[in-house]
């Protein structure tokens, strides 16, 4: 614990995914002083169509649990 779940549009390379996984893991280690052994991270890819449902469930109207709010309309991705 903690676990990070990254959800994003399809199209990133495996190298990009590994790079963000390392960066986020290191950020947790540095900012929370948590051992690497306790950290897990998953990455899920979605089409623009699938993202509409993910955005509605995971982002829209989540209030205080969203620490960085997006400034775009997900429909613009279609």
C-alpha positions as CSV (number, residue, x, y, z in Angstrom):
1,X,0.0,0.0,0.0
2,X,-0.2,2.5,-1.7
3,X,-1.5,1.4,-5.1
4,X,-1.6,3.7,-8.1
5,X,-4.0,3.0,-11.0
6,X,-3.2,5.0,-14.2
7,X,-6.0,5.1,-16.7
8,X,-5.4,6.6,-20.1
9,X,-6.0,6.6,-23.8
10,X,-4.4,3.8,-25.8
11,X,-1.4,4.7,-27.8
12,X,1.5,5.0,-25.4
13,X,4.5,2.7,-25.9
14,X,5.7,0.2,-23.4
15,X,8.7,2.4,-22.8
16,X,6.5,5.4,-21.9
17,X,4.5,3.2,-19.5
18,X,7.6,1.9,-17.8
19,X,9.0,5.5,-17.5
20,X,5.8,6.8,-15.9
21,X,5.7,3.8,-13.6
22,X,9.2,4.5,-12.4
23,X,8.5,8.2,-12.0
24,X,5.3,7.7,-10.0
25,X,6.9,5.0,-7.8
26,X,9.9,7.3,-7.0
27,X,7.5,10.1,-6.2
28,X,5.7,7.9,-3.6
29,X,9.0,6.8,-2.1
30,X,10.2,10.4,-1.8
31,X,7.0,12.1,-0.7
32,X,5.5,9.5,1.6
33,X,8.7,7.8,2.8
34,X,7.2,4.4,1.9
35,X,9.4,1.4,1.0
36,X,9.4,0.3,-2.6
37,X,8.2,-3.1,-1.6
38,X,4.8,-1.7,-0.5
39,X,4.1,0.1,-3.8
40,X,2.0,-1.3,-6.7
41,X,1.0,0.3,-9.9
42,X,-1.3,-0.7,-12.7
43,X,-1.8,0.9,-16.2
44,X,-5.1,0.5,-18.1
45,X,-5.5,1.7,-21.7
46,X,-8.8,2.8,-23.2
47,X,-10.2,3.9,-26.5
48,X,-11.8,7.3,-26.7
49,X,-15.2,5.7,-26.7
50,X,-14.4,3.6,-23.6
51,X,-12.9,6.7,-21.9
52,X,-16.4,8.4,-21.8
53,X,-17.6,5.8,-19.3
54,X,-14.3,5.8,-17.3
55,X,-14.4,9.6,-17.1
56,X,-18.0,9.6,-15.9
57,X,-17.3,6.9,-13.2
58,X,-13.8,7.8,-12.1
59,X,-13.4,11.6,-12.6
60,X,-16.7,13.5,-13.1
61,X,-18.3,14.7,-9.8
62,X,-15.8,13.0,-7.6
63,X,-15.3,16.1,-5.5
64,X,-12.6,16.0,-2.8
65,X,-11.1,12.7,-3.9
66,X,-9.8,14.3,-7.2
67,X,-6.6,16.3,-6.4
68,X,-5.9,17.4,-9.9
69,X,-9.0,18.3,-12.0
70,X,-8.9,18.0,-15.7
71,X,-9.8,21.0,-17.9
72,X,-11.3,19.4,-21.0
73,X,-14.5,17.8,-22.2
74,X,-14.0,14.1,-22.8
75,X,-16.4,14.2,-25.7
76,X,-13.7,16.3,-27.5
77,X,-11.6,13.1,-27.7
78,X,-14.2,11.4,-29.9
